[in-house]
Amino acid sequence: TVDFESLKQDDLTIRNRDTMKQERVKIKDLIKVLSKFLEPEAKKI
């Protein structure tokens, strides 16, 4: 989620679809954080 707070703080909220857990992530760290979540799924393919 990108909102007004995101624009001021250079971060955004990501949400786990299955657990609904939310986490604020710095935009500069987004690729690293998403890769951590997506890597186990990619190995299943």
N, C-alpha and C positions, 0 to 999 in steps of 0.2 A: 504494500500500500504506500503510495506517495501522497503526502498531504502537506499542509502549510508548515507544519512542524519539520517535516523532512527537508523542505527548502531552506529553512534556517539552520538546521543542524547537520546537513549533509548525511542523513541516514534515512532509512525507511523500515517498514515493518514487513517481515515475512511470516507466513502462517503455514504450519504443517497441516495439510489437507486431512490427514487421518486422525491426528490428535487434537487439532485446533489450537495447539500451542503457538503463541506469538513470540517473536523475538525482534528487537530493534537491531539493525545491522548498518554499519557505516557503508556508504555507497562504494567506497574504494575497496572494501572487503567482500562485496557481494559475490563475485565470481568464485572466490575461495570457499565461502560459506555454502553456496548452492552446489558446488562440485562435491563437497563433503556429503551432502544429502543425496545427490544423484548418482554417485559412483556405485553404490551397492545395487541400485536398480539397473544400471547399464551392464553390470556383470551378469545379470540374469538373462540378458538377450543373447 
